[in-house]
Amino acid sequence: MIVRSSLLILLFGLLLSCSSTTTSYYVLSPAGKAPSRQGIGLGIGPIIAANYLVERPYVIFQSSPNQIEMSDYHQWAGELDDNFGRVLGINLGRRTGTGRIQPYPWDPNNKLDYQVSVDLNQFHGTADGDALMEASWRLYRLPEGNLVASKTTTLTTPLQDDGYDALVSAQSRLVDLLAAEIEKSLRK
């Protein structure tokens, strides 16, 4: 029995030493800081990501039209939809000159001017060396909730290097490009 236990402990130790690869965690980053001054009030959310993006914490790469790759060692540091909404809000604030950004759900007493909701349909790397995002978004005038704009935007940007860090960096740029698209509708 002692020999058997010793063999199990040895086997477990070998398995642990073979799996010494460290998991890397990633976050999207804004293109700059939102101003602290007052301006229009923007409510960001809800952000609803496709199931394949939020059911697992992995940064995703699409290797063919019908196949995606996920690595246990490259994961989002938190909930992707929360991180996406925060970065989108900061980028919109920077572009519109406001620090009055509120994540969904917000206090109804905050007197926001607009709401931006997003359905994140695709958000991954591609076999062509690009990052891809498809997002259906809506802009509402508050407090009435009147629809100002509704659009599906598909954006790509090339990875500037190989690897997951370069992919997440490119995805961060895509969030800023989406903010630019939404900001155009705010100016109309």
N, C-alpha and C positions, 0 to 999 in steps of 0.2 A: 504494500500500500504506500509506503514512504517513497519507494522508487517511482511508483506511478505518479504520485504528487510532485515529486522532483522533476519528472519529465514534463508534466503539464506546465509547471512554473517556468522551466527552461524554454519550452515551446512558446509560451506567452511572451517571455522576454525577447525571443527572436522575432516574433511578430511585431512587437513594439519597436524594436530597432530597425526593422525594415520599413516601417511607416513613419519615418522621421521627417517626412516632408511637411513643412509648415504651411498652414492655411493663411492666405493673404486676404485681407478684407478691404473693400473699396467703398468710396462715397463719391457722388457727383460733386463738382465744385462750381460755384458761381463764377461768372466772368469778371466780377468786381464787387465792391460793396454797394449796398443800397444806401442812398442818402438818409441821414437822420432827420432831415427837415420834413415838415408837413407838406402834404400835397393831396392828390386824390386818394381816396380810400379804396384799396383793392383787396377783395376776398379771393383767396386761391383755393379752389376745390369745390366739390370733391375731385380727387384724382383717382380714376379707376383704371388699374392696369390689367391687361389680359392675364388670364389665369396662369399661362406658362411663365409669366414674369414674376408672379408673386407666390405661387404655391411652393416654390423652392428658392433658396436664397442665392442661387448661382448667377454669376455673370455669364451671359449666354452668347454663343457663337453659332451661326447658321452655316453648316458645312455644305449643304446642298439645298435645293428648293424644298425638299420634304424632310430634312434631317437637321436637328440642332444638337449641339454638343454642350455639355455641362461638366464642369470640373469641381470636385469636392474641395479643391485647394484655392479656388478663386470665387469668393462670395461677397455679396453686398453686406456692409457693416450693419445695416438696419433694414427697415422696410423700404423697398424701392419706391413705392408710391409716396411715402412721406418725404423721403430725400428728394425725389423729383419735384414735388410741390414746393418744398422749401427753396430749392435752387431756382425754380421758375419764378417764384415770388421775388426773390432777391434780384434776379436779372430784370424782371419787369419794373421793379422799383428803381433800379439804376437807370433804365431806359426812359422812365416817365418822370424821374426826379422826385419820387416820393418815398418816404419811410413808413407810410401808413399801409402796411401789408399785414393781412390777417390770414392764418391758415384755417381751413374748414375743420370742424364747425366753429364759427366765431360767435361772439356775444352779439345778439341783435341790437343792443344799445350802442354798438360801435359806429353806427351811421356810415356805412361804406357806400361808395359811389358805384362800384362795378364788382361783378363776380366773374371769375374765369373758372370754368370746369373743363376737365380734360379726360378723355378716354385714351389711354396709352395702348394702342393696338399692337405695335411692334417696336422693339428697342433692343437691338443686338448687333453683333459684328457679322460681317458677311465674308464669304470665300473670296470676294474681289478685293479685300483689304480695306473695306469701308465700315463705318458705323452707320446704322440705318435706324430711323425713327419714323413711325407713322402715328399721328395723333389726331383724333377728332376733338375739336375744342369749340366751346361756346362762350360768348361774352354777353353778359346780362347787365342792364342798367338797373341799379337798385335805388330805392327800395321796392319799386314796382315789379321788378323781375322781368322787364321787357327784353326780349332777345335783340341784341345789337348786331351780332355776327355769329355765324356758324360755318365751320370749315373743317375739312380734313386735309392735313398738311403732311406730305411725305418729304423727308429730308435725308440726305446722305452727306458724309464728309469722310475724307480719307484718313486712315490711321497714319500718324507721322512716324511710327516705329512699329516693331513687332511686339506682341505681348498684351496681356490683360490691362496693364497700367495705361498703355497707349489707347486701348479700346475705351476705357472709362473716361480718359481725357477727351477723346473724340465725342463720346456720348454727352459729356458736359458741354462741349461746343454746340451740339445739336439742341440742347435745352435752351441755350442762349439764342440760337437762330429761331426757335419757336417763339421765344419772348419777343424777338424783333417782329415776327409775323403778327402776333397778337397786338403789339404796340401800334402797328399801322391802323388797326381797327379802332383803337382808342382815340386816335387823332381825328377820325372822320366825324 
